Amino acid sequence: MKYRAPHPTRVANDPVNFDRITKIYREESQRKGLTSLEADFWEEVQRYIARLEQELASARAKDANSKAAMLLQDELRKVLQRRDQIYQFRERKISLLASQVVGGASAEVRGLTRTEQDLLHHLTGALAEARKTAFHVETMPAAPPPTSLSTGAPQTPTAPPSKPQVAREVVLRILEDVPPFAGPAGTLRLRKEDIVTLPPTIAKVLVDRGKARVVNPSS
């Protein structure tokens, strides 16, 4: 399982304002994928909202019932509402993406904000750890069926069932730089000549692709 780290871009001549927020809201509500945003998009949204609040306060100080004050109040209300809806749309899509990555899908992610990049990293790490825990839970053995006491034959003691063997981690030598990808405990960044221990499933992928070689502990 892996994904390529997002490459944030800044869209020139495309400021964060009411029209752009409305456009993004429509795109997020209609598309399955994520709309590409610059890394500091949410910071720019908050700056825009702060400017609106200052302009509204100034207009109200002059005349609370003026047309300018009413228009600014309506714009601020709609911006706050659409900001929340945009975030909810994107949060659901990022959660689904994290689940797909942990399930083994490869995904190239672009156009996430800084906040959303952190969210994706944390989600993939938490989901991978939960999956690992769920798959390695030991269950109680079923009780043996009752034996008949009428035969008088000596009962042969039954050996307790052995515990399931949990695959041990594999020691690898990294042969070339590997792009960052999600591991059980978070994002992994592997460089040439690193010596690391990884779960067998991840180790096999790296070895099969010629990115790493198994280190023999006895060598």
Secondary structure, 3 states (H helix, E strand, C coil): CEEECCCCCCCCCCCCCHHHHHHHHHHHHHCCCCCCCCCCHHHHHHHHHHHHHHHHHHHHHHCCCCHHHHHHHHHHHHHHHHHHHHHHHHHHHHHHHHHHHHCCCEEECCCCCHHHHHHHHHHHHHHHHHHHHHHCCCCCCCCCCCCCCCCCCCCCCCCCCCCCCCCCCEEEEECCCEEEEEECCEEEEECCCCEEEECHHHHHHHHHCCCEEECCCCC
